[in-house]
Amino acid sequence: MFFQASPGRLVRSSQQFVISRKITTSGIIGILITVGCCYGLDVIGAIEAKDAGPAASNPVSDSRSESSPASPDQSSGLLSYEQCVRNLSAGTSEEKRQAIRSLMHYRDSALEPILNALQDEDAAVRAEAIKALGELAPLKAEVVVPRLLKCIEEDDGYVDEQPNWIRSLQTIGKYREKALPIIEQQWEGGDSRKRAILCLVCYEIGPCAAPMVPKLMALAEEGPDICRRTAIGALMAIGPDAAPAVPSLRKHLYHEDFHTQYWACRALAAIGPAALPAVPDLVDRLKNGVASVRRNAAAALGKLGPEIGPDAIAALIQAVDDPLQPVREQAVLALGRLGPDAAAQARQAIENSHEKRPIFPRSAATWAIWRLGGPIEPLVESLVTEIKEGVYREEATELLRTMGDAGRPVQIKLKESLAAVAETNPEEAANIRETLREIDQEPQKIDKSSKKGDDGHPE
């Protein structure tokens, strides 16, 4: 997913929001802003956790016995169960948090005292309890999820640059399909605020929320602005299984609310090939929408693949000269994604546009030119430069990740640069280390472009 920026900081002051450059692009953050504005939720910061592994990766599952507490090795520094309960009753903030960390090892027996800690007057203690419940997921979802939903509505605490209500939302996401019965139960009879929050939960659950597609479609059709946008955001997170919503989303591309239009673009892109019937509508939005709609329509066309056809490719080539930089950026990336077989004729248009009005990040243009048969050397140079400088580090890292084995020259150059700046420029060194860490710790998302010939180009 190109340039789905990880969250930055969001600060609320007298109903005015100051949003960093990277937070404005996509993901759940836009929805969170809307929900926070409309319902008074305290959106001060947000950390997206969509790439978290499935709940099965957690150390506890429902298959664990509900017998008496296990007895952790006391040499590990863990508190006894009784000491944990005493600390939670009358301890300091740090003692309470230590108690919660120890309680996790008692599994089922830990649930009641941890759930009680959600009512503690100290926001840091509540945050620790929310985190612990995420570690225990999907244990006792029928008990835990309703309590976390209540936290989303009521907990205004803010700890470690993250609001507790967002922390609770993300924790529910770890319960995956186990949370669905609770979502469905609370959906019925819920007001607009409740349903908007449940849409955010569906977003966090992702594809596991597929059974909610009919309800989300109905809400998007009939609900107020806030519900319509959050419902479409949830359909986006569900992805291909939201294919039944394609006809409805096509209509939303022409809604009078432009926010609805660009969320519909994103949802169609996430649905994939089943959304190809929407290509003519996306082309219309690329030509006639407002700026944010044009850029999202361009991105959607690129993600739907070469099957979009020559008319859509011609529209993307035309958008390379759009007067607004974000639209040019997404058009260039989309053409690069389509590859040389579908869009080789776009290379000259991108080169001309980039020379006349440089596209930022520069690596977007050099990557697309390389994908369409151009040299790899300018791409290597632009990726290394932008990763070192930091402003476009995340975007450049994402492009590097998609290159697979073809990106090895970039990694080699980064390691050479790290040795050169390690002592003279700590900030650049930190940026390089962070990118190398991200590349090394995740399996490479190898694009079709990663199969390359002797000249380094995609085969």
C-alpha positions as CSV (number, residue, x, y, z in Angstrom):
1,M,0.0,0.0,0.0
2,F,1.7,3.1,-1.2
3,F,2.2,6.0,1.1
4,Q,-0.4,5.0,3.6
5,A,1.4,7.1,6.1
6,S,1.9,6.0,9.6
7,P,0.4,8.4,12.1
8,G,1.9,11.6,13.2
9,R,0.8,13.9,16.0
10,L,-2.6,15.4,16.2
11,V,-3.3,18.2,18.6
12,R,-6.6,19.6,19.5
13,S,-7.0,23.2,20.8
14,S,-10.3,25.1,21.1
15,Q,-11.8,22.8,18.4
16,Q,-8.9,23.6,16.0
17,F,-6.8,20.7,14.8
18,V,-3.2,21.0,13.8
19,I,-2.3,18.0,11.7
20,S,1.2,17.0,10.5
21,R,1.8,16.4,6.8
22,K,1.9,12.6,7.1
23,I,-1.2,12.2,9.1
24,T,-3.4,13.7,6.4
25,T,-3.0,11.0,3.8
26,S,-5.0,7.9,4.7
27,G,-5.7,5.0,7.0
28,I,-7.9,5.1,10.0
29,I,-6.6,8.4,11.2
30,G,-8.9,10.5,9.0
31,I,-11.8,8.7,10.4
32,L,-10.6,9.1,13.9
33,I,-10.3,12.9,13.4
34,T,-13.9,13.0,12.2
35,V,-15.2,10.9,15.1
36,G,-13.2,13.0,17.6
37,C,-14.5,16.3,16.2
38,C,-18.1,15.2,16.1
39,Y,-18.3,13.4,19.4
40,G,-15.7,15.0,21.6
41,L,-13.3,12.1,21.7
42,D,-9.9,13.3,22.7
43,V,-7.8,12.8,19.6
44,I,-4.4,14.0,20.6
45,G,-2.3,11.3,19.0
46,A,-2.9,8.0,17.3
47,I,-0.8,4.9,16.4
48,E,-2.2,2.7,13.7
49,A,-1.8,-1.0,14.4
50,K,-3.3,-2.5,11.2
51,D,-0.2,-4.7,10.6
52,A,-0.5,-6.4,14.0
53,G,-0.4,-10.2,13.7
54,P,-3.5,-12.3,14.3
55,A,-4.7,-12.9,17.8
56,A,-3.4,-16.4,17.6
57,S,0.1,-14.9,18.1
58,N,-0.8,-13.9,21.7
59,P,0.4,-16.0,24.5
60,V,-3.0,-16.9,25.8
61,S,-6.1,-18.4,24.1
62,D,-9.5,-19.6,25.1
63,S,-8.2,-23.1,25.1
64,R,-6.4,-22.5,28.4
65,S,-7.8,-24.1,31.5
66,E,-9.8,-21.9,33.8
67,S,-8.5,-23.7,36.8
68,S,-6.6,-22.2,39.7
69,P,-3.9,-19.6,38.9
70,A,-0.6,-20.8,37.6
71,S,2.4,-20.1,39.8
72,P,5.0,-18.2,37.9
73,D,8.7,-18.6,38.8
74,Q,9.2,-16.1,41.6
75,S,12.8,-15.8,40.5
76,S,11.6,-13.9,37.4
77,G,10.5,-11.0,39.6
78,L,6.8,-11.6,39.1
79,L,4.5,-10.8,42.0
80,S,2.3,-13.4,43.6
81,Y,-1.4,-13.3,42.7
82,E,-2.3,-12.1,46.2
83,Q,0.3,-9.4,46.1
84,C,-1.0,-8.2,42.7
85,V,-4.5,-7.9,44.2
86,R,-3.2,-5.9,47.2
87,N,-1.1,-3.6,45.0
88,L,-4.1,-2.9,42.8
89,S,-6.2,-2.0,45.8
90,A,-3.7,0.3,47.6
91,G,-0.5,0.6,45.7
92,T,1.2,3.5,43.9
93,S,0.8,4.0,40.2
94,E,4.0,2.1,39.4
95,E,3.0,-0.7,41.8
96,K,-0.4,-1.1,40.2
97,R,1.2,-1.2,36.7
98,Q,3.7,-3.8,37.9
99,A,0.8,-5.8,39.4
100,I,-1.0,-5.8,36.0
101,R,2.1,-6.9,34.2
102,S,2.5,-9.8,36.6
103,L,-1.2,-10.7,36.5
104,M,-1.0,-11.5,32.8
105,H,0.9,-14.6,33.7
106,Y,-2.0,-15.9,35.7
107,R,-4.1,-16.0,32.6
108,D,-7.9,-16.6,33.2
109,S,-7.7,-15.7,36.8
110,A,-6.2,-12.4,36.0
111,L,-9.2,-11.1,34.0
112,E,-11.3,-9.8,36.9
113,P,-8.6,-7.7,38.6
114,I,-7.4,-6.4,35.3
115,L,-10.9,-5.5,34.2
116,N,-11.4,-3.7,37.5
117,A,-8.2,-1.7,36.8
118,L,-10.0,-0.1,33.8
119,Q,-11.8,2.0,36.4
120,D,-8.7,3.2,38.2
121,E,-8.4,7.0,38.6
122,D,-4.9,6.9,37.1
123,A,-4.9,7.0,33.3
124,A,-1.5,5.2,33.2
125,V,-2.9,2.3,35.2
126,R,-5.9,2.1,32.9
127,A,-3.6,2.1,29.9
128,E,-1.6,-0.7,31.3
129,A,-4.8,-2.7,31.9
130,I,-5.9,-2.1,28.3
131,K,-2.5,-3.3,27.0
132,A,-2.7,-6.4,29.2
133,L,-6.1,-7.3,27.8
134,G,-4.6,-7.0,24.3
135,E,-1.9,-9.5,25.3
136,L,-4.5,-11.9,26.7
137,A,-6.6,-11.7,23.5
138,P,-8.8,-13.5,22.5
139,L,-9.4,-14.7,26.0
140,K,-13.1,-14.2,27.2
141,A,-14.0,-11.8,24.4
142,E,-17.6,-11.9,25.5
143,V,-16.5,-10.3,28.8
144,V,-13.6,-8.1,27.7
145,V,-14.9,-6.5,24.5
146,P,-18.0,-4.8,26.0
147,R,-15.7,-3.3,28.7
148,L,-13.3,-2.0,26.1
149,L,-16.2,-0.5,24.1
150,K,-17.2,1.3,27.3
151,C,-13.6,2.6,27.6
152,I,-13.8,4.0,24.0
153,E,-16.8,6.1,25.0
154,E,-15.7,7.1,28.5
155,D,-11.9,7.0,29.0
156,D,-10.4,10.4,28.2
157,G,-6.9,9.5,29.5
158,Y,-3.8,10.2,27.5
159,V,-0.6,8.2,28.1
160,D,2.7,7.9,26.1
161,E,1.4,10.0,23.2
162,Q,-1.7,8.0,22.7
163,P,-5.3,8.4,24.0
164,N,-6.7,5.5,25.9
165,W,-9.8,5.3,23.8
166,I,-7.7,4.6,20.7
167,R,-5.6,2.1,22.7
168,S,-8.9,0.4,23.6
169,L,-10.1,0.4,20.0
170,Q,-6.9,-1.2,18.8
171,T,-7.0,-3.8,21.6
172,I,-10.5,-4.9,20.5
173,G,-9.0,-5.4,17.0
174,K,-6.9,-8.2,18.5
175,Y,-10.0,-10.2,19.4
176,R,-10.8,-10.5,15.6
177,E,-13.8,-12.6,14.9
178,K,-14.4,-13.2,18.6
179,A,-15.6,-9.6,18.8
180,L,-18.2,-9.9,16.1
181,P,-21.1,-11.2,18.2
182,I,-20.7,-8.2,20.6
183,I,-20.5,-5.8,17.6
184,E,-23.6,-7.2,16.1
185,Q,-25.5,-7.1,19.4
186,Q,-24.6,-3.5,20.2
187,W,-25.2,-2.4,16.6
188,E,-29.0,-3.1,17.0
189,G,-30.6,-0.1,18.6
190,G,-27.3,1.8,18.7
191,D,-27.3,5.6,18.0
192,S,-25.1,7.3,15.4
193,R,-22.2,7.7,17.9
194,K,-22.3,4.0,18.9
195,R,-22.4,2.9,15.3
196,A,-19.6,5.2,14.3
197,I,-17.5,3.6,17.0
198,L,-18.5,0.1,16.0
199,C,-17.4,1.0,12.4
200,L,-14.0,1.9,13.8
201,V,-13.9,-1.5,15.5
202,C,-14.7,-3.2,12.2
203,Y,-11.8,-1.3,10.7
204,E,-9.5,-2.6,13.3
205,I,-10.8,-6.2,12.9
206,G,-10.3,-5.9,9.2
207,P,-11.3,-8.9,6.9
208,C,-12.7,-10.7,9.9
209,A,-15.5,-8.1,9.9
210,A,-16.8,-9.4,6.5
211,P,-20.2,-10.5,8.0
212,M,-20.8,-6.9,8.8
213,V,-20.7,-5.8,5.2
214,P,-24.5,-5.6,4.7
215,K,-24.9,-3.5,7.8
216,L,-22.1,-1.2,6.8
217,M,-23.5,-0.8,3.4
218,A,-26.9,0.2,4.8
219,L,-25.3,2.6,7.2
220,A,-23.3,4.2,4.5
221,E,-26.5,4.7,2.5
222,E,-28.8,6.0,5.3
223,G,-26.6,7.4,8.1
224,P,-25.3,10.9,8.7
225,D,-21.9,12.0,7.4
226,I,-19.9,10.6,10.3
227,C,-21.5,7.2,10.0
228,R,-21.2,7.1,6.2
229,R,-17.5,7.9,6.2
230,T,-16.7,5.4,9.0
231,A,-18.8,2.7,7.4
232,I,-16.9,3.2,4.1
233,G,-13.6,3.2,6.0
234,A,-14.6,-0.2,7.5
235,L,-15.4,-1.6,4.1
236,M,-12.0,-0.5,3.0
237,A,-10.4,-2.4,5.8
238,I,-12.4,-5.5,5.0
239,G,-11.0,-5.5,1.5
240,P,-12.0,-8.1,-1.2
241,D,-14.7,-9.5,1.0
242,A,-16.5,-6.2,0.7
243,A,-17.1,-6.8,-3.0
244,P,-20.9,-6.7,-2.6
245,A,-20.5,-3.0,-1.7
246,V,-19.1,-2.0,-5.1
247,P,-22.3,-0.8,-6.7
248,S,-23.0,1.3,-3.6
249,L,-19.5,2.7,-3.5
250,R,-19.7,3.7,-7.1
251,K,-22.7,5.9,-6.2
252,H,-20.7,7.3,-3.3
253,L,-18.1,8.5,-5.7
254,Y,-20.6,11.2,-6.7
255,H,-21.8,12.1,-3.2
256,E,-22.0,15.8,-2.5
257,D,-19.6,15.3,0.4
258,F,-16.1,15.1,-1.1
259,H,-14.8,13.2,2.0
260,T,-17.2,10.4,1.1
261,Q,-15.9,10.5,-2.4
262,Y,-12.3,9.9,-1.5
263,W,-13.1,7.2,1.1
264,A,-15.1,5.5,-1.7
265,C,-12.0,5.6,-3.9
266,R,-9.9,4.0,-1.1
267,A,-12.5,1.3,-0.5
268,L,-12.7,0.4,-4.2
269,A,-8.9,0.2,-4.3
270,A,-8.9,-2.2,-1.3
271,I,-11.6,-4.4,-2.8
272,G,-9.4,-5.1,-5.8
273,P,-10.4,-6.8,-9.1
274,A,-14.0,-7.0,-8.1
275,A,-14.1,-3.2,-8.3
276,L,-13.0,-3.0,-12.0
277,P,-16.6,-2.1,-13.0
278,A,-16.0,1.2,-11.2
279,V,-13.0,2.2,-13.4
280,P,-15.1,4.6,-15.6
281,D,-16.3,6.3,-12.4
282,L,-12.8,6.6,-11.0
283,V,-11.6,8.1,-14.3
284,D,-14.4,10.6,-14.1
285,R,-13.3,11.5,-10.5
286,L,-9.7,11.7,-11.6
287,K,-10.7,14.3,-14.2
288,N,-13.4,16.2,-12.4
289,G,-13.1,15.7,-8.7
290,V,-11.6,18.1,-6.1
291,A,-7.8,17.6,-5.4
292,S,-8.2,15.0,-2.6
293,V,-10.6,13.0,-4.7
294,R,-8.4,13.2,-7.8
295,R,-5.3,11.9,-5.9
296,N,-7.3,9.0,-4.4
297,A,-8.9,8.1,-7.7
298,A,-5.4,8.0,-9.2
299,A,-4.1,5.8,-6.4
300,A,-7.2,3.5,-6.8
301,L,-6.7,3.0,-10.5
302,G,-3.0,2.0,-10.0
303,K,-4.0,-0.5,-7.3
304,L,-6.6,-2.1,-9.6
305,G,-3.9,-3.1,-12.0
306,P,-3.3,-3.2,-15.8
307,E,-6.9,-4.4,-16.4
308,I,-8.1,-0.8,-16.0
309,G,-7.7,-0.4,-19.7
310,P,-6.2,2.2,-22.1
311,D,-8.7,5.0,-21.4
312,A,-7.8,4.9,-17.7
313,I,-4.1,4.7,-18.4
314,A,-4.5,7.8,-20.7
315,A,-6.2,9.6,-17.9
316,L,-3.4,8.8,-15.5
317,I,-0.8,10.1,-18.0
318,Q,-2.8,13.3,-18.3
319,A,-2.9,13.6,-14.5
320,V,0.9,13.5,-14.4
321,D,0.7,17.2,-15.4
322,D,-2.0,18.0,-12.8
323,P,-1.4,21.5,-11.3
324,L,-1.4,20.0,-7.8
325,Q,1.6,18.1,-6.5
326,P,-0.3,15.3,-4.5
327,V,-2.3,14.4,-7.6
328,R,0.8,14.2,-9.8
329,E,2.5,12.1,-7.2
330,Q,-0.3,9.5,-7.1
331,A,-0.7,9.4,-10.9
332,V,3.1,8.7,-11.2
333,L,2.9,6.0,-8.6
334,A,-0.1,4.5,-10.2
335,L,1.6,4.3,-13.6
336,G,4.6,2.7,-12.0
337,R,2.5,0.1,-10.4
338,L,0.9,-0.8,-13.8
339,G,4.3,-1.6,-15.1
340,P,6.0,-1.5,-18.5
341,D,3.6,-3.9,-20.3
342,A,0.6,-1.6,-19.6
343,A,2.0,1.8,-19.3
344,A,5.5,2.0,-21.0
345,Q,4.3,5.0,-23.0
346,A,4.0,6.9,-19.7
347,R,7.7,7.1,-19.0
348,Q,8.3,10.1,-21.2
349,A,5.4,12.0,-19.7
350,I,6.7,11.3,-16.2
351,E,10.3,12.4,-17.1
352,N,9.1,15.6,-18.8
353,S,6.8,16.5,-15.8
354,H,9.5,15.7,-13.3
355,E,12.0,17.8,-15.1
356,K,9.6,20.8,-15.4
357,R,8.1,20.6,-11.9
358,P,9.9,18.1,-9.6
359,I,7.6,15.5,-8.1
360,F,7.9,15.0,-4.3
361,P,9.1,12.7,-3.0
362,R,11.5,12.5,-5.8
363,S,11.8,8.7,-5.3
364,A,8.1,8.4,-6.5
365,A,9.2,9.7,-10.0
366,T,12.5,7.8,-10.2
367,W,10.8,4.6,-9.0
368,A,8.0,4.9,-11.6
369,I,10.6,5.7,-14.3
370,W,12.6,2.7,-13.3
371,R,9.5,0.5,-13.3
372,L,8.8,1.6,-16.8
373,G,12.2,0.8,-18.1
374,G,14.4,3.6,-17.0
375,P,17.8,3.4,-15.2
376,I,18.0,2.3,-11.6
377,E,20.8,4.7,-10.6
378,P,18.6,7.8,-10.1
379,L,16.2,5.7,-8.0
380,V,19.0,4.4,-5.8
381,E,20.3,8.0,-5.3
382,S,16.8,9.5,-4.5
383,L,15.9,6.7,-2.1
384,V,19.1,6.9,-0.1
385,T,18.9,10.7,0.0
386,E,15.3,10.8,1.2
387,I,15.9,8.1,3.8
388,K,18.8,10.0,5.2
389,E,17.1,13.3,5.3
390,G,14.0,11.9,7.0
391,V,11.2,14.0,5.6
392,Y,10.1,11.3,3.2
393,R,11.8,8.5,4.9
394,E,8.6,6.4,5.4
395,E,7.6,6.8,1.8
396,A,11.0,6.0,0.5
397,T,11.2,2.9,2.8
398,E,7.9,1.7,1.5
399,L,9.1,1.9,-2.1
400,L,12.3,0.1,-1.1
401,R,10.3,-2.6,0.5
402,T,8.2,-3.2,-2.6
403,M,11.3,-3.6,-4.7
404,G,12.3,-6.9,-3.1
405,D,15.7,-8.2,-4.3
406,A,15.9,-5.4,-6.8
407,G,16.4,-3.1,-3.8
408,R,19.7,-4.6,-2.7
409,P,21.8,-1.9,-4.2
410,V,19.9,0.6,-2.1
411,Q,20.5,-1.3,1.1
412,I,24.2,-1.6,0.3
413,K,24.4,2.1,-0.3
414,L,22.5,2.8,2.9
415,K,24.9,0.7,4.9
416,E,27.9,2.5,3.3
417,S,26.3,5.9,4.1
418,L,25.6,4.8,7.7
419,A,29.3,4.1,8.2
420,A,30.1,7.5,6.9
421,V,27.6,9.5,9.0
422,A,27.4,7.5,12.2
423,E,29.6,9.9,14.1
424,T,29.1,13.1,12.2
425,N,25.3,13.2,11.7
426,P,23.4,11.3,14.4
427,E,20.0,12.3,12.9
428,E,20.8,10.9,9.4
429,A,22.3,7.8,11.0
430,A,19.1,7.2,13.0
431,N,17.0,7.5,9.9
432,I,19.1,5.0,8.1
433,R,19.1,2.6,11.0
434,E,15.3,2.8,11.3
435,T,14.8,2.0,7.6
436,L,17.3,-0.9,7.8
437,R,15.5,-2.2,10.9
438,E,12.1,-2.1,9.2
439,I,13.4,-3.8,6.1
440,D,15.2,-6.5,8.0
441,Q,12.4,-7.4,10.5
442,E,9.6,-7.8,8.0
443,P,9.3,-10.3,5.1
444,Q,9.9,-8.4,1.9
445,K,6.7,-7.6,0.0
446,I,8.1,-8.6,-3.3
447,D,6.4,-6.8,-6.2
448,K,6.3,-8.1,-9.7
449,S,9.1,-5.8,-10.3
450,S,11.4,-7.8,-8.0
451,K,12.0,-10.3,-10.8
452,K,14.6,-8.5,-12.8
453,G,16.9,-9.2,-15.7
454,D,20.6,-8.6,-16.0
455,D,20.0,-4.8,-16.4
456,G,18.2,-4.5,-13.1
457,H,14.8,-3.9,-14.7
458,P,11.6,-5.9,-14.1
459,E,11.3,-8.8,-16.4
